[in-house]
Amino acid sequence: MALGQTTDATFQQDVLQSPLPVLVDFWAEWCGPCKMMLPILEESAPDLVDKIKIIKLNIDQNPGIPSAFGVRSIPTLIIFKNGQAVAQKTGVMPKNKLIEWIDSSI
């Protein structure tokens, strides 16, 4: 399943104004752990389709939003609900931990 994408320009509409909670994956092309996290997110997305949107944001192409939310290392996952950041994790985690974290955060 393809994950959504957002940019500095569309973040407000894609994430902050979303009726569903949104998990934003802050990543970069050169980041090995980010590449490890991608298939876990893709595999998890179908199980979460009615609960949360999963959107990726490339930090190299979009430096404004990561800076605004204090993203210092990647991959960083932030869950946004009702326009607010409600939970944040950094690093790779297995699918079962990802699902548990999402369920406990939304």
C-alpha positions in Angstrom: 0.0 0.0 0.0 1.4 3.4 -1.0 1.8 5.8 1.9 0.7 9.4 1.6 3.2 12.3 1.1 3.2 15.8 2.5 5.3 18.9 2.1 6.0 22.1 4.0 3.4 23.7 1.7 0.6 21.1 2.2 1.3 20.1 5.8 -1.5 22.3 7.3 -4.1 20.8 5.0 -2.8 17.2 4.9 -2.0 16.8 8.6 -3.3 19.6 10.9 -6.7 19.8 9.3 -7.2 16.1 8.9 -10.4 14.7 10.4 -8.5 11.4 11.1 -5.4 11.3 13.3 -2.2 11.4 11.2 1.1 9.6 11.7 3.9 11.6 10.0 7.1 9.7 9.2 10.0 12.2 9.0 12.6 10.6 6.7 15.4 11.1 4.2 16.7 9.2 1.2 20.1 8.7 2.8 18.8 7.3 6.1 19.3 3.6 6.5 16.9 3.2 9.5 14.3 5.2 7.5 14.5 2.6 4.8 14.1 -0.2 7.4 11.0 1.5 8.8 9.3 1.9 5.3 8.1 -1.7 4.9 6.9 -1.8 8.5 4.7 1.3 7.9 3.5 -0.1 4.5 2.6 -3.4 6.1 0.8 -1.7 9.0 -1.2 0.8 6.9 -4.0 -1.6 5.8 -4.7 -2.6 9.4 -5.0 1.1 10.4 -6.9 2.5 7.5 -10.0 3.5 9.5 -8.0 4.7 12.5 -5.1 6.9 11.2 -3.5 8.2 8.0 0.2 7.5 7.5 2.1 10.2 5.7 5.8 10.6 4.9 7.7 13.9 4.9 11.1 14.1 3.3 13.2 16.4 5.6 15.7 17.3 2.9 13.1 18.6 0.5 10.9 20.1 3.3 13.1 21.6 6.2 10.5 23.9 7.7 8.1 21.5 9.3 10.8 19.2 10.9 12.4 22.3 12.3 9.0 23.6 13.7 8.5 20.3 15.5 12.0 19.9 16.8 12.9 16.8 14.7 16.6 16.3 15.3 17.1 12.7 14.2 15.3 10.3 11.8 13.3 8.3 11.4 11.0 10.3 13.7 7.3 9.4 13.9 4.8 12.0 15.2 1.1 11.4 15.7 -1.1 14.4 15.2 -4.7 14.5 16.4 -7.0 17.5 16.0 -4.1 19.6 14.8 -1.8 18.8 17.8 1.2 16.6 18.1 0.2 14.0 20.7 2.9 11.4 20.6 6.5 11.1 19.2 8.9 8.2 18.7 12.4 8.1 17.1 14.0 5.1 15.5 12.9 1.8 14.0 10.3 -0.3 15.8 8.7 -3.6 14.9 5.1 -3.7 13.5 3.5 -5.0 16.8 5.2 -2.1 18.8 4.1 0.4 16.2 0.5 -0.7 16.3 0.5 -0.7 20.1 2.0 2.8 20.2 -0.6 4.1 17.7 -3.5 2.5 19.5 -2.4 3.9 22.9 -1.8 7.4 21.4 -5.1 7.9 19.5 
